[in-house]
Amino acid sequence: MPAGRGLCARPAGLYLSPSAHNDEPNEIVPGEQAAMNANVLSVSAPAEAARRAKIDLAACHRLAVRFGLNEGIDNHLTLLVPGFADRFYLAPFGLHWSEVRAGEFLEVGFDGRLHGGRGPVEDTALYIHLPVHRLEPRAHCVLHTHMPYATALCMLENPRLEMAVQSALTFYDDISYDADYNGLAFSEAEGERLAHALGGKSVLMMRNHGVLVVGATVPQAFERLYFLERACQAQVLALSTGRALRPIPDAVARATVEQFHTGAAVGGLDRADLHFAALKRLLDRSEPDYAT
Ligand SMILES: [Zn+2]
């Protein structure tokens, strides 16, 4: 990491544990941090699983930039730490997603404390991602973005992704629509509300805000994020003509969803995994530092 990035400094936004009874951040002194890291290493999942998980999550950040899904240095992409049901990887706040590296992730516990790494934790990471990870155990990977086309739909009186293009059909009956925007998510209650609004689907369209996409793995979650934005883009472009959409008949839509399911694997390999592997090869050629 280049000197002067300042991530080791005690940041103003470092998360306060809900159990803290004072206004001081959870200050982690070097000795404590070393002991903490030693503890993590001694009890964590096999190192290889953790290494691969962090590489995938770093790739996810880089690819989000490549496809224009990021906004400033905001939003978060998080992943449960392999072997743990109560802590997740989070990029230190302040990094542009184009500079996130696998070796820099923080480990944030459901207790609101850092269990690995050093750096600032931005509040909405705790107030959106922590409750979603906690309340949606299947959501190993939680992606929140303000990606432009999906967010544009969330601004409309009717934000629905219409089943009017083939790529939208992969989201048939798998999108929840949050009806209420309540300002910045600066309370755990707001994150809990969003987790409940997700309602077991893989996508939550957040009114006047953006999207939340969850998946069992980074490749599966990224696949949903990527194709959601593409389908929303097609819809916005179609609507921009001023002409009416022509929805796919429901019976055809349902039958096509079945086709998607039967064609999800090719040669015994999942399409999402194959796509993500191909995208990582792009990164390997052009910006291999993501994996370091
Ligand atoms: Zn947001």
Boltz pocket constraint, residues with backbone or C-beta under 6 A from the ligand:
constraints:
  - pocket:
      binder: B
      contacts: [[A, 75], [A, 144], [A, 145], [A, 146], [A, 209], [A, 210]]
      max_distance: 6.0
